[in-house]
Amino acid sequence: MFYSFFLLLRRLLSWIDFLLVTLIVYLLSFLPKFLTENWYYPVFRFWCKTFIRALGVNLKRHQKNVFPLPQQYIVIGNHPSAFEDIGMPYFFKAHFLAKEELGNWWILGRISRFARTFYVKRESNNSRKQALEQLLNILEKGHNIGLYPEAGCKGRRIFLPFRYGTFEAAMVTGIPILPVFLHYESQEDFEWREKETLIHKLWKILTSENKTANYYIFDPICPKGFDSKEQLCQHIQNLYLQWQAKYLE
């Protein structure tokens, strides 16, 4: 009885904490960008942490990499859930590419835009080209970027073929790709499905009986050993299919 009350109290405090931090981060997004550009992103990552804590997700980092992570990288992951939009920025200091619709979400969209998330309209060739130019510009400034080569939430299994944008950026810049394989133990609760709203998905995650999220980090892959973006893409696709067979089947 006392333990149940303690858990309920802790969850309540976590949500109060998250709502207060959300209010502060949201209000800060109305300041001129030149005043916040050096410190807003770390605040955004802290906000992601409070969001994860409020949902009660047990986010586990599995360091499968043998070699240390490079100073600059392009982090990629499979994309089964909307949860990655807070889980990946929490683990990795990188600016992520997201679907255009995310930027229009109330409160969350404004916060992510101000944190220098960049967007793409996936059905538009012009939008993808503009996103690639943005991506290259961010890399030239020495920042890390994050992408999902499946081009959207496609379900719990790997969706092929991967889009080439990620691999083209790596080949042009020579910056290594850092692959992360995401595995949610309660796949049905976390998996993003068509016609689901964000509120519905967050509720399913919040009420899930198993909230363990495993993020497997592997060794970075240097593009210099490959002749083309197609060859690099095929190599990494094969790795993801191997990890899928190991962790999901």
Backbone torsions as a table, in degrees:
resi	resn	phi	psi	omega
1	MET	NA	-50.8	-179.4
2	PHE	-65.1	-38.8	-179.1
3	TYR	-65.5	-40.8	178.7
4	SER	-63.4	-40.9	178.0
5	PHE	-64.4	-39.3	178.6
6	PHE	-62.7	-43.6	179.5
7	LEU	-64.2	-41.2	178.7
8	LEU	-63.9	-41.9	178.9
9	LEU	-64.3	-42.6	180.0
10	ARG	-63.7	-40.8	178.1
11	ARG	-64.4	-41.5	179.1
12	LEU	-62.2	-44.0	179.4
13	LEU	-65.4	-35.2	177.9
14	SER	-63.8	-39.9	179.4
15	TRP	-72.2	-37.3	175.5
16	ILE	-62.1	-44.3	177.9
17	ASP	-59.4	-47.3	-178.9
18	PHE	-62.2	-44.2	-178.1
19	LEU	-66.2	-38.2	177.9
20	LEU	-66.5	-44.8	178.9
21	VAL	-63.8	-40.2	178.2
22	THR	-59.8	-44.4	179.3
23	LEU	-60.6	-44.3	-178.9
24	ILE	-65.5	-46.7	-178.4
25	VAL	-64.3	-38.6	178.8
26	TYR	-65.0	-45.4	-179.8
27	LEU	-65.5	-36.1	178.8
28	LEU	-64.6	-24.5	-178.5
29	SER	-70.8	-7.8	177.4
30	PHE	-92.2	-4.5	176.3
31	LEU	-75.0	155.9	174.9
32	PRO	-58.9	139.4	-174.5
33	LYS	-62.2	-31.0	-178.3
34	PHE	-66.7	-19.0	178.2
35	LEU	-84.8	-21.7	-171.5
36	THR	-117.7	-6.1	-170.4
37	GLU	-62.6	-23.0	-178.1
38	ASN	-90.3	-14.0	-175.5
39	TRP	-135.3	-6.8	-177.9
40	TYR	-68.8	-37.0	-177.5
41	TYR	-63.7	-44.1	174.3
42	PRO	-59.3	-35.2	176.8
43	VAL	-65.9	-40.2	176.6
44	PHE	-59.5	-42.1	179.6
45	ARG	-66.7	-35.8	175.0
46	PHE	-65.3	-38.4	176.6
47	TRP	-60.9	-41.6	176.4
48	CYS	-57.9	-40.7	179.3
49	LYS	-61.6	-43.9	-179.4
50	THR	-67.9	-33.3	178.2
51	PHE	-65.5	-45.8	178.8
52	ILE	-60.4	-43.3	-180.0
53	ARG	-64.8	-39.0	179.7
54	ALA	-65.8	-37.0	177.7
55	LEU	-74.0	-17.0	179.4
56	GLY	76.9	21.3	-178.2
57	VAL	-77.9	132.9	176.4
58	ASN	-91.4	90.7	-174.1
59	LEU	-89.1	115.7	-175.0
60	LYS	-110.2	130.5	176.7
61	ARG	-97.9	118.0	178.6
62	HIS	-107.1	109.9	-176.4
63	GLN	-88.2	87.3	179.0
64	LYS	-84.0	-7.4	-178.5
65	ASN	-72.7	138.4	176.9
66	VAL	-85.9	-38.9	-176.5
67	PHE	-98.2	153.2	178.7
68	PRO	-64.8	152.5	-180.0
69	LEU	-69.7	142.9	178.5
70	PRO	-69.5	164.1	-179.9
71	GLN	-66.5	-36.5	177.3
72	GLN	-127.0	140.8	-176.9
73	TYR	-157.1	166.1	170.4
74	ILE	-111.1	107.0	-178.0
75	VAL	-88.1	134.1	178.4
76	ILE	-128.1	160.1	177.3
77	GLY	-157.0	159.3	167.3
78	ASN	-70.0	163.7	-167.0
79	HIS	-135.6	67.8	-177.9
80	PRO	-80.8	-17.8	-169.2
81	SER	-140.7	162.7	171.8
82	ALA	-74.6	-15.2	-176.6
83	PHE	-62.0	-27.0	179.7
84	GLU	-58.1	-26.3	-177.6
85	ASP	-64.6	-18.2	172.4
86	ILE	-115.1	-28.6	-178.6
87	GLY	-69.5	-43.7	-178.3
88	MET	-69.7	-46.6	177.1
89	PRO	-62.8	-26.9	177.6
90	TYR	-67.1	-40.9	-178.7
91	PHE	-81.7	-34.0	-170.4
92	PHE	-124.2	129.1	177.7
93	LYS	-80.4	84.7	-175.8
94	ALA	-148.4	154.1	176.1
95	HIS	-95.7	123.6	-170.1
96	PHE	-100.2	146.5	172.8
97	LEU	-86.1	133.1	-178.6
98	ALA	-134.6	162.8	177.3
99	LYS	-67.2	150.4	-174.9
100	GLU	-57.2	-34.1	-176.4
101	GLU	-63.0	-31.2	-179.3
102	LEU	-59.8	-37.4	-179.1
103	GLY	-65.7	-16.2	-179.5
104	ASN	-97.9	-2.8	178.5
105	TRP	-66.0	141.7	-178.1
106	TRP	-66.8	131.1	-179.3
107	ILE	67.0	-60.1	-178.0
108	LEU	-62.0	-38.4	179.8
109	GLY	-65.1	-42.9	-179.9
110	ARG	-65.3	-41.8	179.3
111	ILE	-61.6	-45.8	-178.0
112	SER	-67.3	-38.0	177.9
113	ARG	-62.8	-42.1	-177.9
114	PHE	-70.6	-23.7	176.9
115	ALA	-83.1	10.6	175.7
116	ARG	67.4	33.6	164.4
117	THR	-68.0	141.5	176.5
118	PHE	-115.4	153.6	-165.3
119	TYR	-122.3	157.8	177.8
120	VAL	-143.4	141.5	169.8
121	LYS	-92.4	101.9	-165.9
122	ARG	-62.7	-25.6	-178.8
123	GLU	-81.0	-8.1	-174.7
124	SER	-105.8	123.4	176.6
125	ASN	-63.3	-40.3	179.6
126	ASN	-63.2	-42.0	179.5
127	SER	-63.9	-39.4	179.1
128	ARG	-66.2	-37.7	177.6
129	LYS	-65.8	-41.5	178.3
130	GLN	-65.1	-38.9	178.4
131	ALA	-63.9	-39.0	178.5
132	LEU	-64.7	-39.9	177.1
133	GLU	-63.0	-42.5	176.9
134	GLN	-61.2	-44.1	-179.2
135	LEU	-58.6	-47.4	179.9
136	LEU	-64.8	-36.6	178.3
137	ASN	-64.3	-41.3	178.7
138	ILE	-65.2	-41.0	179.1
139	LEU	-65.5	-39.3	178.9
140	GLU	-61.6	-27.1	179.4
141	LYS	-83.4	0.1	176.1
142	GLY	91.7	6.9	-179.3
143	HIS	-87.8	164.0	171.7
144	ASN	-92.4	153.8	175.1
145	ILE	-128.2	158.6	178.7
146	GLY	-128.9	137.0	-176.4
147	LEU	-141.6	158.9	174.3
148	TYR	-120.8	100.4	-172.4
149	PRO	-66.3	-10.4	174.1
150	GLU	-72.6	-14.6	178.8
151	ALA	66.0	52.6	174.9
152	GLY	124.7	169.5	176.3
153	CYS	-75.0	109.7	-175.0
154	LYS	-114.0	12.3	179.7
155	GLY	105.4	179.5	-171.5
156	ARG	-74.5	-15.8	179.3
157	ARG	-105.1	152.6	-177.5
158	ILE	-60.4	131.1	179.4
159	PHE	-103.1	120.4	-177.6
160	LEU	-113.8	155.1	0.5
161	PRO	-85.2	157.3	173.3
162	PHE	-67.4	148.5	174.3
163	ARG	-75.2	150.8	-172.6
164	TYR	-83.0	-13.7	-173.0
165	GLY	-53.3	-45.3	179.5
166	THR	-57.2	-45.5	-172.4
167	PHE	-77.8	-31.0	174.3
168	GLU	-64.0	-43.1	178.6
169	ALA	-61.7	-40.1	179.5
170	ALA	-66.1	-42.2	-178.7
171	MET	-66.8	-38.0	-178.1
172	VAL	-69.7	-41.3	-172.8
173	THR	-95.7	-22.1	-175.7
174	GLY	79.0	7.2	-178.2
175	ILE	-81.2	132.6	-176.3
176	PRO	-68.5	153.0	176.6
177	ILE	-96.3	130.1	178.8
178	LEU	-105.5	104.7	-177.1
179	PRO	-85.5	136.9	177.8
180	VAL	-128.3	128.8	177.0
181	PHE	-104.1	125.8	-175.8
182	LEU	-102.5	131.8	-179.3
183	HIS	-137.2	116.3	175.3
184	TYR	-100.1	123.7	-173.7
185	GLU	-65.0	-36.5	173.1
186	SER	-96.4	76.7	-170.5
187	GLN	-60.6	-39.4	-177.1
188	GLU	-64.1	-36.1	-179.2
189	ASP	-72.8	-35.3	-176.1
190	PHE	-88.9	-27.2	-173.5
191	GLU	-61.6	131.8	176.4
192	TRP	-80.8	130.3	-179.6
193	ARG	-121.6	156.3	179.3
194	GLU	-60.8	143.3	177.4
195	LYS	73.2	2.6	174.0
196	GLU	-80.5	142.0	173.2
197	THR	-91.0	162.0	178.8
198	LEU	-61.7	-41.8	-179.5
199	ILE	-60.4	-43.5	179.4
200	HIS	-63.0	-42.4	-179.0
201	LYS	-66.1	-42.8	178.6
202	LEU	-62.6	-37.1	178.3
203	TRP	-64.9	-41.2	179.0
204	LYS	-64.4	-38.8	177.5
205	ILE	-66.9	-44.2	-178.4
206	LEU	-61.0	-37.4	-175.4
207	THR	-97.5	4.9	-180.0
208	SER	-65.8	144.9	178.0
209	GLU	-81.0	-15.8	178.6
210	ASN	-133.9	105.6	-175.3
211	LYS	-106.9	27.7	-179.7
212	THR	-82.2	125.8	177.8
213	ALA	-119.5	119.1	-178.6
214	ASN	-102.8	122.0	177.2
215	TYR	-113.3	108.1	-177.5
216	TYR	-93.0	118.6	-177.8
217	ILE	-103.2	124.6	-177.0
218	PHE	-110.9	173.7	-179.1
219	ASP	-62.7	141.9	176.5
220	PRO	-63.6	150.3	-178.1
221	ILE	-113.9	118.5	-178.3
222	CYS	-82.0	128.4	-177.8
223	PRO	-72.2	-13.4	-175.2
224	LYS	-65.1	-19.2	179.9
225	GLY	-86.6	7.1	-175.9
226	PHE	-122.2	150.6	-176.0
227	ASP	-86.7	-22.2	-174.9
228	SER	-155.9	164.3	176.4
229	LYS	-64.2	-32.9	179.7
230	GLU	-65.3	-41.5	179.9
231	GLN	-66.9	-42.0	178.0
232	LEU	-64.0	-43.4	178.4
233	CYS	-60.1	-46.2	-178.6
234	GLN	-62.4	-40.5	178.7
235	HIS	-60.8	-46.1	-176.7
236	ILE	-73.7	-34.6	172.7
237	GLN	-56.0	-45.8	-178.9
238	ASN	-62.3	-38.7	177.5
239	LEU	-62.2	-44.5	-179.4
240	TYR	-64.8	-35.3	176.8
241	LEU	-67.4	-36.3	175.7
242	GLN	-64.8	-44.5	-179.6
243	TRP	-67.4	-35.6	176.4
244	GLN	-61.2	-45.2	179.8
245	ALA	-62.8	-34.3	-178.4
246	LYS	-77.6	-42.9	-171.1
247	TYR	-101.2	-18.0	-175.4
248	LEU	-116.9	-12.9	-175.2
249	GLU	-120.8	NA	NA
